[in-house]
Amino acid sequence: MFIDAALATRIERAEAALGRAIAMGLGADGPAVVVPVAGGAGVLVRPGSPMNKVIGLPVDEPLDERALADVEAAWGRVGEPVRIELSTRAAPAVLAALVARGYQLTAVEDVLVRRLPAPAPSPSPSPEIVVARARSEAEVAAWRAAILEGFLAGDGTGAAPPGDGRAVLETLMADVAAAPGFERYVAHRDGQLAGAASLRLDEGVALLCGAATLPAHRRRGVQAALLAARLRDAHAAGAEVAVVTTAPGSLSEHNVVRRGFALGYARLVLVLDPAPTGARAVLAPAVLAPRAVLPVRPAPVVLRGPTVELLPLDLERDVDALHAVSSGAPCSLGARAQPGYDADARIWRWMHGGPFADAAGLRAWLAASMAVTDRQVLVVRERRDGQPLGAAALMASNPADLRIELGNIWFSPLAQGTGMVREAITLMIDHVVALGYQRVEWKCDARNERSRRAARSYGFTFEGVQPAHMVVKGERRDTAWFHLRAATWAARRAG
């Protein structure tokens, strides 16, 4: 669909107005900071919020670097990375200026547009589904619950869940619930809460956002009903276009394209980490609070996604099954069969141990890892039948500095290339960020290109190579170091 500069600017400024509304809902004495930037806005809702962003920059004007410097200074004072969502309709010089300032591309969003009026959508594509606006406190609470649980469960395709950790999402939902100008919708199917969505109108632009379906009601027409209701109301209110922002190639994008939306343009998500300065960077009390409660050994936890679950490793329960899927012998998971393979090449070459000739060797290696006092070793299992597929550790925990490492990560070929690995790592990052850790580390043998690519794919920043860091399997190892800031993760996940 062709979107001219004027319409693209209106859409971007409608998004900026949405951010300002969320900040306004927190009150004049709340934590939000709003800085005008060339018709758009830099909105800092609260440290770590996925809604923190600079958006609404005009597509046909140069970058206002003075206003942007004000944003960078204000956010830097609270240790918050600056996240800019830049329309691809913007002048190339704007992107060049941002790159020169040190911004890095971390994600891409698709902006899909449907012009209104259009053929009037039916009130509900499925008669057993009833969609209504959430007005009462109980209805708004149902809206929040449906959005939260729907986001946390993912889309059922095996990809990582699209939201953040529960604590981050709960805070986000409370902030959005308090914002003015939103219409909130809940869908019931056969009398049961099934899904929820939101609508915000701004100068003829209808922003359709925050849609989620509870897992038990998916593929039953719930999202089609929520979409139809919002399009109908937007049309009645005089909106000229409806807009949905999605991840490229996602199930959400597929669904709205089927219902008349077309790609208008994309947004580049660019992030600038706060620059170190000679001045003291005093952290907010809320950021520092977890230092008093986080244990040196991370607490046992169970993490569940759509297809995998992570739980504390139990040697008696898990070792034999883990060895069976990591030894190089043929193995299977449901209909997925893995012929015999080179276990060293596929799993163990860059690890401290392995491959293991028998389960006893694997047991001894895992037991030694579990004995380290700042570590919690987790087994990763397929949820459907509990089949162990690999292991990972929350390790090098340093509560005083709010720092932790994800390490000793390995997966059977049964999981590699299926989306389950990404889902598991995402669950771990979500978990440690929700606990309050501010820096997540990733280290690997500098020669391990697969691990280095994986780190970058999650948004970790490469720090450099530490020469002669350790001895592994009789070889001197140079170690590549990566880090991920909690606020950077929140910004990335929001994109």
C-alpha positions in Angstrom: 0.0 0.0 0.0 1.3 3.5 -0.9 1.6 5.7 2.2 2.7 9.3 1.4 4.8 11.4 3.7 1.9 13.2 5.2 0.0 10.1 6.2 3.2 8.4 7.5 3.8 11.5 9.7 0.2 11.3 11.1 0.6 7.6 11.9 3.9 8.3 13.7 2.6 11.2 15.6 -0.5 9.1 16.7 2.0 6.6 18.1 3.7 9.5 20.0 0.4 10.6 21.4 -0.2 7.1 22.6 3.1 7.2 24.6 2.3 10.6 26.0 -1.1 9.3 27.1 0.5 6.5 29.1 2.8 9.0 30.7 -0.1 11.3 31.5 -2.0 8.4 33.2 0.8 8.1 35.8 0.1 11.7 37.0 2.1 14.8 37.4 4.0 13.4 40.3 4.6 10.0 38.6 7.9 8.7 37.3 7.3 9.5 33.6 9.4 12.0 31.6 8.2 13.4 28.3 10.6 15.4 26.0 9.2 16.9 22.8 11.3 16.0 19.7 10.3 17.7 16.4 6.6 17.0 16.6 7.2 13.6 18.2 8.1 12.7 21.7 10.7 10.9 23.8 8.6 9.2 26.5 10.2 7.6 29.5 7.3 5.9 31.3 9.5 4.4 34.1 12.9 2.7 34.1 12.8 -0.6 32.2 9.3 -0.1 30.7 8.8 -1.5 27.2 7.0 1.7 26.4 10.1 3.9 26.7 10.8 5.2 23.3 11.3 8.2 21.0 8.7 8.1 18.3 6.8 10.4 15.9 9.9 11.9 14.2 8.8 13.6 11.0 9.6 11.8 7.8 10.4 14.8 5.7 12.5 16.9 8.1 16.1 16.7 9.4 16.8 15.3 12.8 16.5 17.8 15.7 19.8 16.8 17.4 19.5 19.4 20.2 16.2 18.0 21.3 17.5 14.4 21.0 20.5 15.4 23.2 18.0 16.5 25.9 16.4 13.0 25.7 19.7 11.3 25.9 20.7 13.4 28.9 17.4 12.8 30.8 17.4 9.1 30.2 21.1 8.7 30.9 20.6 10.2 34.4 18.5 7.1 35.3 20.7 4.6 33.3 18.1 4.1 30.6 19.1 3.3 27.0 17.4 5.6 24.4 15.2 3.6 22.0 14.1 5.3 18.8 11.5 3.9 16.4 12.3 5.4 13.1 10.0 5.2 10.0 11.8 3.9 6.9 10.1 6.8 5.2 12.5 9.2 7.1 15.3 10.8 5.1 18.5 8.8 4.9 20.3 11.6 6.6 18.3 11.0 9.8 19.4 7.4 10.0 23.0 8.5 9.2 22.9 11.0 12.0 21.6 8.5 14.5 24.3 6.0 13.5 26.9 8.7 14.0 25.6 9.3 17.5 26.2 5.6 18.3 22.7 4.1 17.8 22.6 0.5 16.9 19.8 -1.3 15.0 18.2 -4.0 17.3 14.9 -4.8 15.6 12.5 -4.1 12.8 8.7 -3.6 13.0 6.2 -3.7 10.2 3.4 -1.0 10.1 0.3 -2.4 8.4 -2.4 -0.1 7.2 -6.1 -0.5 6.2 -7.9 2.4 4.8 -11.4 3.3 6.1 -14.2 3.5 5.2 -14.1 0.0 3.9 -16.8 -2.7 3.5 -18.4 -2.8 6.9 -17.1 -5.7 8.9 -19.6 -8.1 10.4 -20.3 -7.6 14.2 -18.7 -11.0 15.0 -17.4 -13.6 12.6 -18.4 -16.3 15.0 -21.8 -16.2 16.7 -20.5 -17.9 19.9 -18.0 -15.0 20.4 -19.3 -11.9 22.1 -17.1 -8.7 22.1 -17.8 -5.8 24.4 -15.9 -2.7 25.6 -14.4 -3.0 29.1 -16.0 -0.3 31.2 -16.3 -1.4 34.8 -13.4 -2.2 37.1 -14.2 -5.9 36.8 -14.2 -5.7 33.0 -10.9 -3.7 32.9 -9.4 -6.4 35.3 -10.5 -9.1 32.9 -8.9 -7.2 30.0 -5.6 -7.0 31.9 -5.7 -10.7 32.8 -6.4 -11.7 29.2 -3.7 -9.6 27.7 -1.2 -10.7 30.3 -1.8 -14.4 30.0 -2.2 -14.3 26.3 1.2 -12.5 25.8 3.0 -14.8 28.3 1.8 -17.9 26.5 3.1 -16.9 23.1 1.4 -17.5 19.8 1.5 -21.3 19.9 3.9 -21.6 16.9 7.0 -22.6 18.9 8.5 -19.1 18.8 9.4 -17.4 22.0 6.5 -15.7 23.8 6.1 -12.1 22.5 5.9 -10.4 25.9 8.3 -9.6 28.7 8.6 -11.3 32.1 5.4 -11.4 34.1 6.4 -8.6 36.5 7.3 -6.3 33.6 4.1 -7.0 31.8 1.9 -6.6 34.9 3.4 -3.1 35.4 2.9 -2.3 31.8 -0.7 -3.4 31.8 -1.4 -1.3 34.9 0.2 1.8 33.2 -1.9 1.3 30.0 -5.0 0.7 32.1 -4.6 4.1 33.7 -4.0 6.0 30.4 -6.7 8.2 28.9 -8.1 7.8 25.4 -7.9 4.0 25.2 -10.9 1.8 24.3 -10.4 -1.7 25.8 -12.2 -4.7 24.5 -12.8 -8.1 26.0 -14.1 -11.2 24.1 -16.0 -14.1 25.6 -16.5 -17.4 23.8 -19.3 -19.6 25.1 -19.4 -17.4 28.2 -15.7 -17.7 29.0 -13.1 -15.0 28.8 -11.2 -15.7 25.6 -9.2 -12.6 24.6 -8.7 -8.8 24.7 -7.5 -5.9 22.6 -7.2 -2.1 22.6 -8.0 0.8 20.3 -6.9 4.4 20.3 -8.0 7.1 18.0 -5.9 10.2 17.1 -6.8 12.6 14.3 -8.3 10.1 12.0 -5.8 7.3 12.8 -7.0 4.2 14.6 -4.2 2.4 16.4 -5.1 -1.2 17.0 -2.8 -2.5 19.7 -2.4 -5.0 22.6 -4.4 -7.9 21.2 -4.1 -11.4 22.8 -6.0 -14.6 22.9 -6.0 -17.1 25.7 -4.5 -20.4 24.6 -7.6 -22.5 25.1 -9.6 -20.3 22.6 -7.1 -19.9 19.8 -8.0 -20.6 16.2 -11.7 -20.1 17.1 -12.1 -16.7 15.5 -11.5 -14.6 18.7 -9.0 -12.2 17.1 -11.2 -11.9 14.0 -14.1 -10.8 16.3 -11.9 -8.4 18.2 -10.6 -6.9 15.0 -14.1 -6.6 13.5 -15.4 -4.8 16.5 -12.6 -2.3 16.6 -12.7 -1.6 12.9 -16.5 -1.0 13.1 -16.0 1.4 16.0 -13.1 3.2 14.3 -15.2 3.6 11.2 -18.1 5.0 13.1 -15.8 7.5 14.9 -14.6 8.8 11.6 -11.2 7.3 11.4 -9.6 7.3 7.9 -7.1 4.5 8.5 -6.5 1.6 10.9 -3.0 0.7 11.8 -1.4 -2.4 13.3 2.3 -2.8 14.2 3.7 -6.4 14.1 6.9 -8.3 14.0 7.8 -9.1 10.4 6.5 -12.6 9.3 4.7 -13.1 12.6 1.3 -14.9 13.0 -0.2 -11.5 13.9 0.9 -10.1 10.6 -0.4 -13.0 8.7 -3.8 -12.7 10.4 -4.3 -9.0 9.8 -3.1 -9.2 6.1 -5.9 -11.8 5.6 -8.3 -9.2 6.8 -7.4 -6.4 4.4 -4.3 -4.8 5.9 -1.3 -4.2 3.8 2.3 -3.2 4.6 2.6 0.6 4.6 6.2 0.9 5.8 8.6 -0.5 8.4 10.1 1.0 11.5 13.8 0.6 12.5 14.3 0.1 16.2 17.6 1.8 17.2 19.1 1.8 20.7 21.8 3.9 22.3 23.2 2.7 25.6 23.9 5.4 28.2 27.4 6.8 27.7 29.7 6.4 30.7 30.6 9.8 32.3 32.9 11.1 35.0 29.8 12.0 37.0 28.3 9.7 39.6 25.5 7.6 38.1 23.2 7.3 41.1 20.6 4.5 40.6 17.0 4.8 41.7 16.1 3.0 44.9 13.7 0.7 43.0 16.6 -0.4 40.8 18.8 -1.1 43.8 16.2 -2.8 45.9 16.8 -6.4 44.5 20.3 -6.3 45.9 18.9 -6.9 49.4 16.9 -9.9 48.5 18.6 -11.7 45.6 20.5 -14.8 46.8 24.0 -15.6 45.6 22.8 -19.0 44.3 19.8 -18.2 42.1 16.6 -19.6 43.6 15.1 -22.7 42.1 12.5 -21.8 39.4 10.2 -23.4 36.9 9.9 -21.4 33.6 7.3 -22.5 31.0 6.8 -21.4 27.5 4.5 -22.7 24.7 6.7 -25.7 23.9 9.5 -26.0 26.5 9.9 -25.8 30.3 12.9 -25.2 32.4 13.2 -26.6 35.9 16.0 -27.4 38.4 18.1 -30.3 37.2 17.6 -33.5 39.0 20.4 -36.0 38.5 18.4 -39.1 39.2 15.5 -38.0 37.1 17.3 -36.4 34.1 20.8 -37.7 33.5 20.0 -40.9 31.6 17.5 -39.2 29.3 19.9 -36.3 28.7 22.8 -38.6 27.8 20.5 -40.5 25.4 19.9 -37.3 23.4 23.4 -35.9 23.5 25.7 -38.9 23.0 25.6 -39.1 19.2 23.4 -42.1 19.1 20.1 -42.0 17.1 17.2 -40.5 19.1 13.8 -39.1 18.5 11.1 -36.7 19.8 7.7 -37.5 18.6 7.8 -37.7 14.8 11.2 -35.9 14.8 13.9 -38.5 14.3 17.6 -37.7 14.6 20.0 -40.2 13.0 23.4 -40.9 14.5 25.6 -37.7 14.5 28.9 -36.3 15.6 28.2 -35.3 19.2 31.4 -33.3 19.5 30.7 -31.2 16.5 27.0 -30.7 17.2 27.1 -30.1 21.0 30.4 -30.4 22.9 33.3 -29.0 21.0 33.4 -25.7 22.8 32.0 -26.9 26.2 34.2 -27.6 29.3 33.1 -31.2 29.2 31.9 -33.9 26.8 31.2 -35.8 24.7 30.5 -38.4 27.3 30.8 -42.2 26.6 28.3 -43.0 29.2 25.7 -41.4 31.5 28.0 -41.7 34.5 30.5 -39.2 32.9 27.7 -36.8 32.2 26.4 -37.2 35.7 29.8 -36.3 37.2 30.2 -33.3 35.0 26.7 -32.0 35.8 27.1 -32.7 39.5 30.3 -30.6 39.6 28.5 -27.7 37.9 25.6 -27.9 40.3 28.0 -27.7 43.3 29.2 -24.2 42.3 27.7 -21.9 44.9 26.6 -19.0 42.6 24.8 -21.2 40.1 21.4 -22.8 39.4 21.5 -25.5 36.7 18.3 -26.0 34.8 17.2 -28.9 32.6 15.2 -27.9 29.4 12.4 -30.2 28.6 9.8 -30.5 25.9 6.5 -29.7 27.6 4.2 -32.2 25.9 5.9 -35.3 27.1 8.7 -34.1 29.5 11.5 -35.2 27.2 14.8 -33.6 28.4 16.5 -31.8 25.5 19.5 -29.9 27.1 20.6 -27.8 30.0 21.6 -24.3 30.9 22.7 -22.4 34.0 22.0 -19.1 35.7 25.5 -18.6 36.9 28.1 -16.1 38.2 25.3 -14.4 40.1 26.5 -11.2 41.8 23.5 -9.6 43.6 25.6 -6.7 44.9 26.2 -5.6 41.3 22.9 -6.9 39.9 24.9 -9.0 37.4 24.4 -12.6 36.3 25.5 -14.8 33.4 23.7 -17.3 31.2 26.1 -20.1 30.6 26.8 -23.9 30.2 24.1 -23.9 27.6 23.8 -27.0 25.4 21.0 -28.6 23.4 20.4 -31.9 21.7 20.1 -31.8 17.9 16.5 -32.7 18.5 16.0 -29.1 19.7 18.4 -27.3 17.5 16.7 -25.4 14.7 13.2 -25.9 16.0 12.6 -22.6 17.9 12.8 -24.4 21.2 16.3 -23.1 22.0 15.3 -19.5 21.4 12.2 -20.0 23.5 14.3 -21.4 26.4 16.9 -18.6 26.3 14.2 -15.9 26.1 12.5 -17.4 29.2 15.8 -17.2 31.1 16.5 -13.6 30.1 12.9 -12.6 30.9 13.3 -14.3 34.3 16.5 -12.7 35.4 15.4 -9.2 34.2 12.2 -9.6 36.2 14.2 -10.5 39.3 16.0 -7.2 39.0 19.4 -8.1 37.5 20.6 -5.1 35.4 23.4 -6.8 33.4 23.2 -10.2 31.8 26.4 -11.7 30.5 27.2 -14.2 27.8 30.7 -15.7 27.3 32.0 -18.2 24.9 35.1 -19.5 23.2 36.1 -16.8 20.7 36.2 -19.4 18.0 32.6 -20.5 18.6 30.9 -18.5 15.8 27.5 -20.2 16.4 27.4 -19.0 20.0 28.6 -15.5 19.0 25.8 -15.3 16.4 23.3 -16.5 19.0 24.4 -13.8 21.5 23.9 -11.0 18.9 20.5 -12.4 17.9 19.2 -11.8 21.4 20.6 -8.3 21.5 23.8 -8.9 23.5 26.5 -6.3 22.8 30.0 -7.6 22.0 32.6 -6.2 24.5 35.7 -7.8 23.2 38.0 -10.8 23.5 39.9 -11.7 26.7 43.0 -13.4 25.6 44.3 -16.6 27.3 41.3 -16.5 29.7 41.2 -20.1 30.7 42.3 -23.6 29.8 39.6 -25.9 28.3 40.3 -29.5 27.4 44.0 -28.9 27.4 43.8 -25.8 25.1 44.3 -22.2 25.9 40.9 -20.4 25.4 40.4 -16.8 24.3 36.9 -15.8 25.6 34.5 -13.5 23.8 32.5 -11.4 26.2 28.9 -10.1 25.6 26.5 -8.2 27.8 22.8 -7.3 27.7 21.4 -4.5 29.8 18.0 -5.1 31.4 16.6 -1.9 29.9 17.9 -2.8 26.4 16.1 -6.1 26.7 12.9 -4.4 27.6 13.2 -2.1 24.7 14.0 -4.9 22.3 11.1 -7.1 23.5 8.7 -4.2 23.1 9.8 -4.0 19.4 
